[in-house]
Amino acid sequence: MEIKARFDHFNINVTDLEKSIAFYQKALGLTEARRKEAADGSFILVYLTDSTTGFLLELTWLRDHADKPYELGENESHLCFRVDGDYDEVRKCHKELDCVCYENHSMGLYFINDPDDYWIEILPLKK
């Protein structure tokens, strides 16, 4: 049997849902595709889209964990986005948002961190 899978979404847990939604919209242009709220208010799932690839970023807010940060370990895993347009101008925008957390000029890449300190690699769009 040969299994054919495709990427659908990636989940991260967040402490302040509205702050995270605003960050991903401003820093990466993601918009809300849909949301699911538990009837008892225990969780909210928000799926963000880039409106291009079909891949979704799922932000999960848990009522019972909203008052303490998540333990991210050594934070060695990360998301990666390719950005269109002038890469230097995008980096400048991210610096103005004060979210650039690491730069590797020799490799031509940098990372930003979101409000919960998840790292996101930023690369130029390959044309």
N, C-alpha and C positions, 0 to 999 in steps of 0.2 A: 504494500500500500504506500503510495506517495501522498504526503500531506502537503497541501498548498495553503499557506496562511498569508495573511496580510496584516499590516499594522492597523490598529484601530484607534487606541488612545493610550495615554500614559497618565497615571494618577499621582498627585502630590497632595498631602494634607496641609491645610493652612489654618492659622489662628484667627485671622481677620479677613473674612471672605471679601468684603467690599474693597478693602485696601489692596488685596491681591488682584482682584478683577481690574481695578483702576491701574495698577502697575503694569499688568500684562497688556492692557489696551494702550497705554501711553508708551511703554518701552518697546513693544513688539507689534502693535497693531492688531492684536487678537481681539475677537469679539465673542460675546456669548452666543452659543448655538442653541443651547437648551439647558434646563435645570430640572432637578428632581428634589423635592423636599419631603422628608418623612412626615407622616401624619402627626406623630407625637413631637415633632420639632427636634428630634435627636440628631439629625444630620441634614446637610444640604449638599448636593452635588451640582457643580456648575461645569459645563463642558464648553471650552473655548476653542474657536476655530481660526485658522489663518485664511479661510475662504478660498484656498487654492488647492491644498493637497488632500483634504479629507481626513487627515490625522487630527485628533482632538487632544487637548490637554484638559484632564479632569481635575478640578479643584474640589477637594472634600473638606467641608467644615463639620467638625463634630462638637456638639454642644458640651459634652463632658470633658473636652480637651481645649476649649477655647481660651482658658485663662493661663495656659502654660505653653512655652515653646516646645517644638518637637526636637528630639535628640537625633541629629543627622550624622552622628559618628564622625568619620573623617571627611565626609562630604566628597567622596571620590567619584560618585556617579553624577551625571549631569545630562541636561538636555542640550541640544545644539540647534540653532536657527541660522539659516542663511538669509542675509538681508539684501534687498535690491537697492539700487541707487548708489550714491557716493558713500563708500564705506567709511571714509574719514569723517564725513558729516554725521553719519549714524553714530560713530564712536563719540564724537563731540556732544551729540544729544545725550548719549548715555552718561557721559561725564557730567553734563549739566544736571542730570537726574540723580547724580551722586550714587550710581549703582555699579560702576566698574570696580571689580574686586581683584582682577588679575589681568596683566597684559603680557603677552609673549610676542614682542616685535619681530624676533627672528623667524618665528613661525607664521607671522601675519594674522594673529588671532588674539582675542581677549574674551574675558568672562564678565558677566554681570551677575549680581545676586538679587533675588527677589526679597520681599518683605520677611519671609521666613528663612532666609539665607540659603535657599537652593541656588546652586550655580548653573548658569546658562552660558554655553559657548556661543560666540557670535562670529560668523564667517561671512565673507562676501558671497553673493550669489554667483555661481558658475554660469558663464554664458557660452 
